[in-house]
Amino acid sequence: MKHHLFTLLILVAALAAYFDGFKASAGTFLVLGGMLELWFWLRAASKPEQPKAADQGV
């Protein structure tokens, strides 16, 4: 669940950066938004890490 929540927060940050970049014509925010969106899609396409048996105390 934490994986999905963090991924959603990345998407919200990307959208906020895009909005500020378009509003202020700031290229830095547009680039930041693009990088955050790329990170979002990479996380969304990957499977969340499964805890290892050693971590569960088995």
C-alpha positions as CSV (number, residue, x, y, z in Angstrom):
1,M,0.0,0.0,0.0
2,K,2.9,2.4,0.8
3,H,4.2,1.8,-2.7
4,H,1.0,3.0,-4.3
5,L,0.6,6.0,-2.0
6,F,4.1,7.2,-2.7
7,T,3.6,6.7,-6.4
8,L,0.4,8.8,-6.3
9,L,2.3,11.5,-4.4
10,I,4.9,11.6,-7.2
11,L,2.1,12.1,-9.7
12,V,0.6,14.9,-7.7
13,A,4.0,16.6,-7.4
14,A,4.6,16.2,-11.2
15,L,1.2,17.8,-11.9
16,A,1.9,20.7,-9.5
17,A,5.3,21.3,-11.2
18,Y,3.7,21.3,-14.6
19,F,1.0,23.7,-13.5
20,D,3.6,26.1,-12.0
21,G,5.8,25.8,-15.0
22,F,3.1,26.6,-17.5
23,K,1.7,29.4,-15.3
24,A,5.1,31.2,-14.9
25,S,6.7,30.0,-18.1
26,A,9.5,28.5,-16.0
27,G,11.4,25.9,-17.8
28,T,12.8,24.5,-14.6
29,F,9.4,23.5,-13.4
30,L,8.5,21.9,-16.7
31,V,11.7,19.8,-16.6
32,L,11.0,18.9,-12.9
33,G,7.5,17.9,-13.9
34,G,8.8,15.7,-16.7
35,M,11.3,14.0,-14.4
36,L,8.7,13.4,-11.8
37,E,6.3,12.0,-14.4
38,L,9.0,9.6,-15.7
39,W,9.6,8.5,-12.1
40,F,5.9,8.0,-11.6
41,W,5.5,5.8,-14.7
42,L,8.6,3.7,-13.8
43,R,7.2,3.0,-10.4
44,A,3.7,2.4,-11.7
45,A,5.0,-0.2,-14.2
46,S,7.1,-2.0,-11.6
47,K,5.9,-4.5,-9.0
48,P,6.2,-3.4,-5.3
49,E,9.1,-5.2,-3.6
50,Q,8.0,-8.2,-1.6
51,P,9.4,-8.6,1.9
52,K,12.1,-11.3,2.1
53,A,11.5,-14.3,4.4
54,A,14.4,-13.2,6.5
55,D,12.7,-9.8,7.1
56,Q,9.5,-11.5,8.3
57,G,11.3,-13.5,11.0
58,V,10.5,-16.9,9.5
